[in-house]
Amino acid sequence: MVEVVDLTKKGRVFGVNFRLEEGALALVGPNGAGKTTVLNLLVGRLKPDAGEVRIFGHPPRSLEAARERAYVPQQIAFPLHLRVREVLAAAQALAQVGDDAREEATHRMGLTPYLNAFVGNLSGGYRQRLALAAGLMGEKKLWLLDEPASALDPGGFARLVEWTREHKEKGGLLIVSAHRPDEVEAFADEALLLSAGRVRWRGPVERLYTYRLPDGRRLEEVLPGVRVVREPVDVLREVLYEEESA
């Protein structure tokens, strides 16, 4: 469980409260709303001026919390002269996991054909795939992701969505910052809306959007109790979600 009580960082976030016991929570808001600050406080990169954070009952800077938590920031600058396999090997050593965990993460993000490629030769989307494979290797209980799809290619996005879905099915927790509707819908069950460092609203993701027919009627008026899932048509899926060149 993740518990945040009256969390404050002067000039950034003010009195943030939430608890996550299962599933996924999206931190939603414009740039400067405090999403990254909250994640940095959960990771322990920042120390709060007031309030408290508990990661499975432990302070965020404790070794116990670190053992249960994986964090992928919005940008990671890997040395350009390293090969993909070298970055993954370093991540494996840091995470203290076996070869099977490294191979699983590599496969999850579609990096197997590019193990000998230099980081400097990868596209931005594939560098983000590499960051996610390295950061989520070993599948710790809590995943903290800071706008993971912002630099991700469509094929990588589809892979990450599937990986996070299975992570939640296994009982894992996810807190992800996002601002695009497709990201929020794909990753999270609930959303926490932040504005100017303060919580404005928390609730189910499906309550963030309204779908209307051309005549103005809401979809739930015509089909009560039905939840709409937005999916790409076949031709769009073929064009966008195929494995792209690195």
C-alpha positions as a LaTeX table, in Angstrom:
\begin{tabular}{lrrr}
\hline
Residue & $x$ (\AA) & $y$ (\AA) & $z$ (\AA) \\
\hline
Met1 & 0.00 & 0.00 & 0.00 \\
Val2 & 1.07 & 3.57 & $-0.75$ \\
Glu3 & $-0.13$ & 6.19 & 1.70 \\
Val4 & 0.34 & 9.95 & 1.34 \\
Val5 & $-0.84$ & 12.22 & 4.15 \\
Asp6 & $-0.87$ & 16.05 & 3.94 \\
Leu7 & 2.18 & 15.99 & 1.68 \\
Thr8 & 3.72 & 19.42 & 1.17 \\
Lys9 & 6.79 & 20.68 & $-0.65$ \\
Lys10 & 6.98 & 24.45 & $-0.44$ \\
Gly11 & 6.23 & 26.15 & $-3.72$ \\
Arg12 & 5.36 & 22.85 & $-5.43$ \\
Val13 & 2.64 & 20.74 & $-3.77$ \\
Phe14 & 0.33 & 21.54 & $-0.86$ \\
Gly15 & $-1.51$ & 19.10 & 1.40 \\
Val16 & $-1.73$ & 16.18 & $-1.02$ \\
Asn17 & $-3.56$ & 13.13 & 0.34 \\
Phe18 & $-4.21$ & 9.75 & $-1.24$ \\
Arg19 & $-3.97$ & 6.02 & $-0.61$ \\
Leu20 & $-3.44$ & 3.27 & $-3.16$ \\
Glu21 & $-4.09$ & $-0.31$ & $-2.08$ \\
Glu22 & $-4.66$ & $-1.93$ & $-5.47$ \\
Gly23 & $-4.64$ & $-1.18$ & $-9.19$ \\
Ala24 & $-3.30$ & 1.96 & $-10.84$ \\
Leu25 & $-3.60$ & 5.66 & $-10.15$ \\
Ala26 & $-2.90$ & 8.35 & $-12.76$ \\
Leu27 & $-1.61$ & 11.75 & $-11.65$ \\
Val28 & $-3.24$ & 14.08 & $-14.16$ \\
Gly29 & $-2.63$ & 17.76 & $-14.70$ \\
Pro30 & $-0.90$ & 20.36 & $-16.86$ \\
Asn31 & 2.82 & 21.10 & $-16.76$ \\
Gly32 & 3.72 & 22.52 & $-13.36$ \\
Ala33 & 0.76 & 20.91 & $-11.60$ \\
Gly34 & 3.03 & 18.93 & $-9.26$ \\
Lys35 & 2.91 & 15.46 & $-10.83$ \\
Thr36 & 6.67 & 14.96 & $-11.02$ \\
Thr37 & 7.17 & 16.48 & $-7.58$ \\
Val38 & 4.78 & 13.94 & $-6.05$ \\
Leu39 & 6.64 & 11.10 & $-7.76$ \\
Asn40 & 10.00 & 12.46 & $-6.58$ \\
Leu41 & 8.65 & 12.56 & $-3.02$ \\
Leu42 & 7.46 & 8.96 & $-3.34$ \\
Val43 & 10.88 & 7.92 & $-4.61$ \\
Gly44 & 12.71 & 9.86 & $-1.93$ \\
Arg45 & 14.57 & 12.14 & $-4.34$ \\
Leu46 & 12.90 & 15.04 & $-2.54$ \\
Lys47 & 12.23 & 15.43 & 1.18 \\
Pro48 & 8.82 & 16.83 & 2.15 \\
Asp49 & 8.54 & 20.02 & 4.16 \\
Ala50 & 5.43 & 18.63 & 5.83 \\
Gly51 & 3.31 & 15.51 & 5.72 \\
Glu52 & 4.20 & 11.87 & 5.40 \\
Val53 & 4.73 & 9.18 & 2.78 \\
Arg54 & 4.64 & 5.44 & 3.46 \\
Ile55 & 5.58 & 2.77 & 0.90 \\
Phe56 & 4.22 & $-0.53$ & 2.23 \\
Gly57 & 4.59 & 0.94 & 5.69 \\
His58 & 8.14 & 2.25 & 5.19 \\
Pro59 & 9.59 & 5.75 & 4.64 \\
Pro60 & 10.39 & 6.39 & 0.95 \\
Arg61 & 14.14 & 6.73 & 1.58 \\
Ser62 & 14.38 & 3.41 & 3.42 \\
Leu63 & 15.99 & 0.30 & 2.00 \\
Glu64 & 12.74 & $-1.58$ & 2.58 \\
Ala65 & 10.83 & 0.83 & 0.34 \\
Ala66 & 13.52 & 0.74 & $-2.36$ \\
Arg67 & 13.28 & $-3.05$ & $-2.52$ \\
Glu68 & 9.58 & $-2.84$ & $-3.37$ \\
Arg69 & 9.69 & 0.09 & $-5.77$ \\
Ala70 & 10.68 & 0.67 & $-9.40$ \\
Tyr71 & 10.94 & 4.18 & $-10.79$ \\
Val72 & 11.34 & 5.39 & $-14.37$ \\
Pro73 & 11.74 & 9.17 & $-14.77$ \\
Gln74 & 10.56 & 11.04 & $-17.82$ \\
Gln75 & 14.04 & 11.11 & $-19.34$ \\
Ile76 & 17.14 & 8.97 & $-18.83$ \\
Ala77 & 20.37 & 9.85 & $-20.65$ \\
Phe78 & 22.23 & 6.60 & $-21.22$ \\
Pro79 & 25.84 & 6.88 & $-22.49$ \\
Leu80 & 25.60 & 6.91 & $-26.27$ \\
His81 & 28.64 & 4.66 & $-26.74$ \\
Leu82 & 27.10 & 1.73 & $-24.84$ \\
Arg83 & 25.27 & $-1.09$ & $-26.53$ \\
Val84 & 21.73 & $-2.01$ & $-25.55$ \\
Arg85 & 22.88 & $-5.28$ & $-24.00$ \\
Glu86 & 25.44 & $-3.42$ & $-21.87$ \\
Val87 & 22.79 & $-1.08$ & $-20.48$ \\
Leu88 & 20.52 & $-4.01$ & $-19.68$ \\
Ala89 & 23.37 & $-5.93$ & $-18.05$ \\
Ala90 & 24.13 & $-2.92$ & $-15.83$ \\
Ala91 & 20.45 & $-2.64$ & $-14.91$ \\
Gln92 & 20.38 & $-6.34$ & $-14.08$ \\
Ala93 & 23.36 & $-6.00$ & $-11.75$ \\
Leu94 & 21.83 & $-2.95$ & $-10.06$ \\
Ala95 & 18.47 & $-4.69$ & $-9.58$ \\
Gln96 & 20.20 & $-7.91$ & $-8.44$ \\
Val97 & 17.97 & $-10.12$ & $-10.57$ \\
Gly98 & 18.66 & $-13.18$ & $-12.70$ \\
Asp99 & 19.10 & $-13.60$ & $-16.43$ \\
Asp100 & 15.46 & $-14.60$ & $-16.81$ \\
Ala101 & 14.31 & $-11.21$ & $-15.51$ \\
Arg102 & 16.63 & $-9.40$ & $-17.93$ \\
Glu103 & 15.43 & $-11.49$ & $-20.84$ \\
Glu104 & 11.80 & $-10.97$ & $-19.86$ \\
Ala105 & 12.18 & $-7.18$ & $-19.75$ \\
Thr106 & 14.06 & $-7.22$ & $-23.06$ \\
His107 & 11.30 & $-9.23$ & $-24.70$ \\
Arg108 & 8.51 & $-7.15$ & $-23.15$ \\
Met109 & 9.78 & $-3.97$ & $-24.78$ \\
Gly110 & 10.73 & $-5.59$ & $-28.10$ \\
Leu111 & 14.47 & $-5.00$ & $-27.75$ \\
Thr112 & 15.79 & $-8.47$ & $-28.54$ \\
Pro113 & 16.71 & $-7.65$ & $-32.19$ \\
Tyr114 & 18.64 & $-4.56$ & $-31.04$ \\
Leu115 & 20.84 & $-5.93$ & $-28.28$ \\
Asn116 & 24.02 & $-5.11$ & $-30.19$ \\
Ala117 & 22.86 & $-1.65$ & $-31.27$ \\
Phe118 & 24.55 & 1.41 & $-29.80$ \\
Val119 & 22.33 & 3.67 & $-27.70$ \\
Gly120 & 23.40 & 6.59 & $-29.88$ \\
Asn121 & 21.91 & 4.88 & $-32.94$ \\
Leu122 & 18.49 & 4.28 & $-31.38$ \\
Ser123 & 15.47 & 6.45 & $-32.11$ \\
Gly124 & 13.92 & 8.38 & $-29.25$ \\
Gly125 & 11.12 & 5.85 & $-28.98$ \\
Tyr126 & 13.52 & 2.94 & $-28.63$ \\
Arg127 & 15.62 & 4.78 & $-26.05$ \\
Gln128 & 12.45 & 5.10 & $-24.00$ \\
Arg129 & 11.78 & 1.39 & $-24.48$ \\
Leu130 & 15.27 & 0.74 & $-23.15$ \\
Ala131 & 14.67 & 2.98 & $-20.13$ \\
Leu132 & 11.47 & 1.10 & $-19.30$ \\
Ala133 & 13.05 & $-2.33$ & $-19.75$ \\
Ala134 & 15.96 & $-1.33$ & $-17.51$ \\
Gly135 & 13.82 & 0.37 & $-14.87$ \\
Leu136 & 11.08 & $-2.25$ & $-14.58$ \\
Met137 & 13.35 & $-5.28$ & $-14.71$ \\
Gly138 & 12.47 & $-7.74$ & $-11.96$ \\
Glu139 & 8.86 & $-6.47$ & $-11.66$ \\
Lys140 & 8.85 & $-4.95$ & $-8.18$ \\
Lys141 & 5.53 & $-4.51$ & $-6.40$ \\
Leu142 & 5.20 & $-0.75$ & $-6.98$ \\
Trp143 & 5.89 & 0.96 & $-10.31$ \\
Leu144 & 6.30 & 4.75 & $-10.44$ \\
Leu145 & 6.33 & 6.08 & $-14.01$ \\
Asp146 & 6.75 & 9.74 & $-14.95$ \\
Glu147 & 4.99 & 10.34 & $-18.28$ \\
Pro148 & 6.34 & 7.08 & $-19.73$ \\
Ala149 & 4.58 & 7.51 & $-23.06$ \\
Ser150 & 5.78 & 11.04 & $-23.80$ \\
Ala151 & 8.73 & 9.82 & $-25.91$ \\
Leu152 & 7.45 & 6.32 & $-26.65$ \\
Asp153 & 6.65 & 5.09 & $-30.16$ \\
Pro154 & 3.17 & 3.57 & $-30.74$ \\
Gly155 & 4.48 & $-0.01$ & $-30.78$ \\
Gly156 & 6.33 & 0.55 & $-27.53$ \\
Phe157 & 3.22 & 2.15 & $-26.04$ \\
Ala158 & 1.16 & $-0.95$ & $-26.84$ \\
Arg159 & 3.83 & $-3.15$ & $-25.25$ \\
Leu160 & 3.94 & $-1.05$ & $-22.09$ \\
Val161 & 0.15 & $-1.06$ & $-21.80$ \\
Glu162 & 0.15 & $-4.86$ & $-21.93$ \\
Trp163 & 2.99 & $-5.11$ & $-19.41$ \\
Thr164 & 1.27 & $-2.77$ & $-16.94$ \\
Arg165 & $-2.01$ & $-4.66$ & $-17.36$ \\
Glu166 & $-0.35$ & $-7.95$ & $-16.43$ \\
His167 & 1.51 & $-6.25$ & $-13.58$ \\
Lys168 & $-1.80$ & $-5.16$ & $-12.07$ \\
Glu169 & $-3.36$ & $-8.59$ & $-12.61$ \\
Lys170 & $-0.53$ & $-10.07$ & $-10.52$ \\
Gly171 & $-1.34$ & $-7.70$ & $-7.67$ \\
Gly172 & 1.17 & $-4.98$ & $-8.52$ \\
Leu173 & 0.57 & $-1.28$ & $-7.97$ \\
Leu174 & 1.13 & 1.52 & $-10.48$ \\
Ile175 & 1.29 & 5.29 & $-10.08$ \\
Val176 & 1.80 & 7.08 & $-13.38$ \\
Ser177 & 1.83 & 10.73 & $-14.38$ \\
Ala178 & 0.05 & 11.53 & $-17.62$ \\
His179 & $-1.90$ & 14.24 & $-19.37$ \\
Arg180 & $-3.07$ & 12.69 & $-22.66$ \\
Pro181 & $-6.50$ & 11.00 & $-22.50$ \\
Asp182 & $-5.31$ & 7.81 & $-24.23$ \\
Glu183 & $-2.51$ & 7.39 & $-21.66$ \\
Val184 & $-4.83$ & 7.89 & $-18.70$ \\
Glu185 & $-7.38$ & 5.41 & $-20.07$ \\
Ala186 & $-4.73$ & 2.85 & $-21.00$ \\
Phe187 & $-2.79$ & 2.78 & $-17.74$ \\
Ala188 & $-5.04$ & 3.71 & $-14.84$ \\
Asp189 & $-8.19$ & 2.71 & $-13.00$ \\
Glu190 & $-8.43$ & 5.96 & $-11.05$ \\
Ala191 & $-7.25$ & 9.50 & $-11.64$ \\
Leu192 & $-6.00$ & 12.15 & $-9.22$ \\
Leu193 & $-6.38$ & 15.62 & $-10.76$ \\
Leu194 & $-3.72$ & 18.12 & $-9.71$ \\
Ser195 & $-3.75$ & 21.85 & $-10.31$ \\
Ala196 & $-1.15$ & 24.28 & $-8.97$ \\
Gly197 & 0.10 & 21.65 & $-6.57$ \\
Arg198 & $-3.29$ & 20.86 & $-5.03$ \\
Val199 & $-5.66$ & 17.92 & $-5.45$ \\
Arg200 & $-8.80$ & 18.95 & $-7.29$ \\
Trp201 & $-10.55$ & 15.60 & $-7.70$ \\
Arg202 & $-10.11$ & 11.83 & $-7.45$ \\
Gly203 & $-12.31$ & 9.23 & $-9.06$ \\
Pro204 & $-12.67$ & 6.48 & $-11.67$ \\
Val205 & $-11.05$ & 7.20 & $-15.02$ \\
Glu206 & $-14.28$ & 6.62 & $-16.93$ \\
Arg207 & $-15.83$ & 9.60 & $-15.14$ \\
Leu208 & $-13.28$ & 11.92 & $-16.75$ \\
Tyr209 & $-14.88$ & 11.69 & $-20.19$ \\
Thr210 & $-18.31$ & 12.00 & $-21.74$ \\
Tyr211 & $-19.19$ & 10.41 & $-25.08$ \\
Arg212 & $-21.99$ & 12.00 & $-27.10$ \\
Leu213 & $-23.91$ & 10.99 & $-30.19$ \\
Pro214 & $-24.23$ & 13.44 & $-33.12$ \\
Asp215 & $-27.69$ & 14.46 & $-31.86$ \\
Gly216 & $-26.19$ & 15.58 & $-28.55$ \\
Arg217 & $-27.37$ & 12.69 & $-26.40$ \\
Arg218 & $-24.88$ & 11.14 & $-24.03$ \\
Leu219 & $-23.95$ & 7.55 & $-24.82$ \\
Glu220 & $-24.91$ & 6.38 & $-21.32$ \\
Glu221 & $-28.44$ & 7.66 & $-21.97$ \\
Val222 & $-28.75$ & 5.34 & $-24.97$ \\
Leu223 & $-26.76$ & 2.41 & $-23.56$ \\
Pro224 & $-26.94$ & 2.66 & $-19.76$ \\
Gly225 & $-24.28$ & 0.71 & $-17.90$ \\
Val226 & $-22.10$ & 0.19 & $-20.99$ \\
Arg227 & $-18.47$ & 1.33 & $-20.83$ \\
Val228 & $-16.88$ & 2.30 & $-24.14$ \\
Val229 & $-13.32$ & 1.24 & $-24.88$ \\
Arg230 & $-11.59$ & 3.22 & $-27.62$ \\
Glu231 & $-9.61$ & 0.99 & $-29.99$ \\
Pro232 & $-7.84$ & 1.74 & $-33.30$ \\
Val233 & $-9.29$ & 0.26 & $-36.49$ \\
Asp234 & $-7.27$ & $-2.43$ & $-38.25$ \\
Val235 & $-5.50$ & $-0.19$ & $-40.76$ \\
Leu236 & $-4.46$ & 2.28 & $-38.04$ \\
Arg237 & $-3.23$ & $-0.56$ & $-35.85$ \\
Glu238 & $-1.19$ & $-1.98$ & $-38.73$ \\
Val239 & 0.43 & 1.38 & $-39.49$ \\
Leu240 & 1.09 & 2.62 & $-35.95$ \\
Tyr241 & 1.57 & $-0.47$ & $-33.84$ \\
Glu242 & 3.83 & $-2.54$ & $-36.03$ \\
Glu243 & 7.44 & $-2.85$ & $-34.89$ \\
Glu244 & 9.21 & 0.23 & $-36.15$ \\
Ser245 & 12.83 & 0.65 & $-37.11$ \\
Ala246 & 15.05 & 1.51 & $-34.16$ \\
\hline
\end{tabular}
